[in-house]
């Protein structure tokens, strides 16, 4: 990643479009992945994100615009420190309690999540997302998104009225837009923008991929940073686990749909050739996905609520380690070929 937001003029340097999935506090894993990317000889040319991915993407683009690579790294750290500082779980970030404390704490978070959907309406502060609004306002300079040379940024939200995705671009991104992208409807009240109510972008575009390919950014490669795995080893049996798995399936459905369509059409575009600019853009863009590791899935759904600094740091390190291993194996394919094909995606089970 270059030290400025301007794309490199080097024809040999991969031009990377970055797509960031959401996933609550697991967005700190995404922070670790992004933090590892500057160590590669690449240019990031556009960014898309939903929910926690929108937070990471906004911090990344604003930081690059203000201070280049160092500004981006500082901006992401500032964001997640603000998340931790504003967390109601700070008092539980300690080592006492013995080996039984963490399992008990995870079960408590699961119970809290289940109960909150019935009690959230009693807390205006929660419903209005005041804590997250303060995190964004205090840690990200949104005016930097419209500076000359700022990278194109797309954050997704879902229109409540028809389920369609709305993509907010640099000059449209406000605190309200970011709240809309992260608005879980069982906890938060819908965010109204221009007379339309919005919920979490993960329902409709988690994250949006099309603009990274078809909006003429000249990307040679598209990298999706997945936070929620497609599959699990065993079906959950607890109520909390079942609810969490239902949520994961719902939030992954649009990503799986988009990837199936893109990989299938890309194969056609590359084999048949086309004079259509959109087909040419898809054929020219190598597709990659950094799949979420098993260690992330094993943390369970309650971990997505755990904003203690110690847990954020663990997720950050997991992201860095996963990115390092993935890049060691796959970065050599940037500008050369896709590492994601239709064969890598889950198939429907035949009856």
Secondary structure, DSSP 8 states (H G I E B T S, - for coil): --SSSS----TTSEEEEEEE---GGGHHHHHHHHHHHTTSSEEEEEEEEETHHHHHHHHHHHHHHHHHHHHHHHHHHHHHHHHHHT-TTGGG-SSTT-THHHHHHHHHHHHHHHHHHHHGGG-HHHHTTHHHHHHHHHH--GGGGGSTT--EEEEEEEETTT--EEEEEGGG--HHHHHHHT--TTTS--EEETTEEEEEGGGT-TT--HHHHHS----SEEEEE--S-S--SS---SHHHHHHHHHHHHHHHHHHHHHHHHHHHHHHHHHH--S-HHHHHHHHSEEEEE---HHHHTT-GGGGG---HHHHHHHHHHHHHHHHHHHHHHGGGTTT--S--GGGS------
